[in-house]
């Protein structure tokens, strides 16, 4: 069935209490099974498995892939097969939703292993004991849960922010479980078509897979070098074409076309305002500021080349400042939402929250945040040498950074964990100069808790869309944390590092995120003077722009066409992804506009037909393709994200575990022959 949602006008005009009452009456389905034994066990098993894929991928690339849609499809398929075999019944849509909360939290909670904890080990040349790492990561995840639910009132209940990946998961679950036969079949075709297209593109753009196929088919070596080895740029040079801005090649400015359409689909879920804001910020950063600063020697190359890393070392400060001030102003400019979150706690008999019986009690956060925060402060001092007052300061910083992270995740599905970690490192570079371990581990506290908070709200979004109970998702998040720890931490210690610090930073275990954190900490040991005067100016300008844009948005009653968070975020994304997201938002905006004109024309024709003498309205005409596409934007984008994510996870694991060894062999066929010879006849 169609997911019930408020219109943009209702979101703008209705009060929070009216929105909660509407949701409770029209969407909530509390009687449907949700966090059951089978959904919990399935989520923990899938989450444990998916946590391993993220562990390998994160260690190799520094990225953690979202696994929510992946787990939804896998669980649905599993129980559909079991049902047809007579071994059980289909999983309900809310069971699937509770399951994906567990699996998703398990998938992303192990990020400290290849970020802050790995950087700490490299700096101190000591390996943190496995038990300490598990306790530390668990406590950070719990603090993220406690920060998330008071913020849910504003970002999900009141502002109805999209949380694109969460929305995609909700649409996928609705299409799989709830649609009637005709509508469900149509949505399934859209999901399948978008997924297959995205998966095929991800397969074709994977250089390791294609090189292996080239070797299998005995295609001359220069073909794969031409397609995947960077020879295309050389060919352009031979033709006399070297596109550049102020002497810097476009490729080194991250200005290039990407064949992946995952970010295009993400842009389709974002909306045109976010897409335009990202594009404007990206043009300002990569087309204007970066080439100018490179020309003047302010941005310096890394290993002889520029690129995302070199540019971001300068650009992130102004971008994060813009996101910080706009997020804080937006939050504190709505004091009623803040007060409503704590309603009923200060006096008895006051107004009560209409969702009090199903939300995680705010009192739990009020009591739990200081208690868990105190535990983190104590453990930080005992295990990592963080002075108690510096550790205590990290807790209110978590609140500030969680606001930024949730705001960014809510509109773009991107959580700027790395940028927030660097901002913490800058802060503690002033408070505790030349203390590199404090610098790293306080950044680990703020960035990882903020990431857990934002990702939990991403998980809650589909539950809100489908009528699930928020408390069950909070419990599921904790279960997922446990399942992720139990498997991924031992694998990291016993299989990957094996007690050898020297494995960090090698080809097999490059941990690029940890190397970045370590590099920033080492630079900060020199003091805050390392920031170029232009970067300091960018911080001031970014902070002012963030406030001005947010004020203008509120004064114009949300009609101002720019988003301050998206403007700032553009300074810590590469232009390839920015362009793709804008393209998606623009294409689906055009479809919506054309569909709206068709509907308007159809309504006029219907009225004329009904008022004509002896006339009558004909049956509804077949909707044109663009009207169908506009009406099913979420389903199309969800299919693309799901297909690309599934293929991306599979290829990443394959590339980490299998293809490097295959490509090191003389040829793919030789390696395959060796495998066949090894097998018993």
Number of C-alpha atoms within 10 A of each C-alpha: 12 12 14 12 16 13 8 10 8 12 18 14 11 14 14 18 17 15 19 18 15 15 19 15 11 12 17 17 15 13 8 14 16 24 24 14 10 14 24 24 18 24 32 27 20 27 32 26 18 25 32 22 23 28 27 25 21 25 28 22 17 22 18 20 21 23 28 28 28 23 28 28 18 14 22 19 15 14 18 17 15 13 14 11 10 9 11 12 13 19 22 18 25 26 25 29 31 33 33 36 37 37 37 34 32 35 32 27 30 27 24 22 22 27 26 28 21 26 28 24 17 19 17 12 13 13 17 17 11 14 10 12 16 19 14 19 24 19 18 26 26 22 26 25 26 24 25 27 24 23 22 23 19 20 22 19 18 19 16 21 20 22 30 29 31 28 27 29 32 29 29 26 23 22 24 20 18 18 18 13 10 9 14 18 14 16 23 19 15 23 26 19 16 24 25 18 17 27 25 15 18 22 19 14 16 15 17 20 19 16 23 19 15 17 19 14 11 12 12 10 11 11 13 20 14 14 14 16 13 11 15 13 16 13 13 12 12 10 9 9 11 17 14 15 16 15 12 19 18 18 17 18 23 20 21 14 12 13 15 21 24 27 26 27 30 30 30 27 29 24 21 23 20 24 29 23 23 30 23 17 23 28 19 15 23 25 19 13 15 26 23 18 16 18 15 10 10 16 20 18 15 11 7 6 12 20 21 17 15 19 28 19 17 23 26 25 27 26 31 28 23 30 28 25 23 27 26 17 15 18 18 11 14 11 11 14 21 16 10 17 20 17 18 17 14 8 8 9 8 10 11 14 16 13 16 12 10 13 19 22 17 19 15 12 19 15 11 17 19 14 13 18 20 16 14 23 23 18 19 22 16 12 12 16 15 22 15 17 10 18 22 19 13 23 22 12 19 26 19 17 29 29 25 27 30 31 26 22 25 27 25 27 25 20 23 22 23 21 20 27 27 24 20 24 26 23 18 24 24 14 13 19 17 18 17 22 21 26 33 29 25 29 29 30 29 27 30 30 31 34 28 28 30 34 32 26 27 26 29 31 30 29 27 22 22 22 22 28 25 21 17 20 26 25 17 27 29 19 21 32 28 22 25 31 22 14 17 26 21 14 16 19 17 12 10 17 15 11 14 12 15 11 16 22 17 10 9 15 19 18 26 20 23 25 21 18 23 24 13 19 26 17 17 24 17 12 15 14 10 11 15 13 11 13 18 15 13 20 20 14 15 25 23 15 22 28 21 16 20 23 18 15 18 13 11 10 11 14 11 15 14 21 23 28 30 27 28 30 28 27 27 26 21 22 25 18 25 28 24 25 29 27 23 24 25 20 17 23 18 14 19 19 15 15 21 15 13 16 14 12 11 14 12 11 13 16 12 14 15 13 11 10 8 7 10 13 13 10 7 8 7 8 12 10 11 18 20 14 18 20 14 17 22 25 27 28 32 32 32 30 30 32 26 27 23 23 21 18 20 13 19 22 18 15 20 18 13 12 19 15 12 19 17 10 13 10 17 22 17 14 16 14 11 11 10 11 10 9 7 5 5
